[in-house]
Amino acid sequence: MILDGLDDVAWQLVDHAYGPALDTPGHLRALLSEDPEVVARAIRDLDETIYEEGGFVCPAATAVLPFVVEVLPVLRADHRAALVDLVGRIAFYGDAEQVDRGWHAAWERAKPVLERYL
């Protein structure tokens, strides 16, 4: 089932741009909404919280990546493109000074799936 394991993540211990990523599971669940506006808002919310402009890959980006990859196949093309763009912008900073220690392994697992959508 899509998003299995989402509730197994200790989100209160995972930081995003504004502190603990307690809102992140809700954003990920909203990606599966039947309402395109809800999905678009969830993408914007993820962009605002897990993307750190300026060269930092936060722990929430690492935690979110496998779930994003999992939902990509069921999204509309425009939503899928927006999520791939978000992940690509995060990956651009993969060699930055401050990168979550799990990012590189998560990126290597996700890359083959993401390349299908580029």
N, C-alpha and C positions, 0 to 999 in steps of 0.2 A: 504494500500500500504506500502511496505517496506520503512523504513526510514522516514515515515511521522513524522513531528515535528522536523526534523533535523535543518531546517532553523529557527525554533522558539527559539532555544537555543542562548543565547547571548555569543557566543564563545569568543568574545573579552574580556569578563569578567571572563572567565574560564581559569585557568592556567594549563599548563603542565610543563614538565621539562625545557622548554626553554622560558617560558613566556606565553602570551595569545595564546590560542589554535585555532588560526585562520585557521591553516592548517588541523585541525582534521576533519571537515566535508568532505573535499576532500578525506582524507584517508578512511573514512567510505563509501563514494560513490564508491570508487575504489574497495571495497570488492565485489561489484556486477558486476564487469567487466567480460566479456566473456573470457578475456585473463588471463590464470593462472599466468603468470609472473606479471601482474599488481596487481592481488590479493595478491600474495606473497609479493610484494613490499609494498603494503598497510599495511599488517600485520607487516612487519618489521618496517615501519614508526610508526605505533601505538606503537609497542614495545619500540621503541627508545624515544617516547615522553610521553606516559602515564604511563609507568612502571618506578617507582623510586626505584632502587635497594638500599637497606640499611634501609628500614623501614619507608617509607613515602607513603601515599596514596594521590595523588594529586586530585584536583577538577576535572580535565579532566577525570580521571579514573571513577569517579562517573557519569559524564555526558555521557560518552561513553558506559557504561555498558548496558543500555537498548537497544541501537542500535546494539551492538554486539550480544546480545541474539536474537534479531529480525532477523539478517542475518544468524545465524548459520544453520538453516534448509536448506538453499539454497546453501550452500557451499560444495565443494568437501570435502571428508573425511580428507585429509591431511591439508587443510586450516582450517577446523573446529577444528581439533586437535590442531593446532598452536594457534588459538584464545582461545580455552579452557585453554591451557597451560598458555597463557599470563594472562588471568583473574585469574587463580589459583595462579600464582605468586604474583599478586597484592593482592589477598585475604589473602595470607599468612601473609601479613603485616597489616591485619585488626585490630589488637590490638596494633599496634605501637603507639608511642607517638604522631606522627603527622599524623592524619587520617582526611580526609575531612569529615565534619560533616554529609553529606548525604550518605556516603559510606555504612554504616551498613543497612540502609533501602533499598538502591538499591541492595545490596548483597542479602538480604532476599527475595526480589522479583525475582531476577535472579536465585537464587540457584536451585529451582525446575526444571527449564529448563536446566540449565547446568549439573545437575546430570544425565540427560538422555544421555549425551555425554561422561561421565566418564567411 
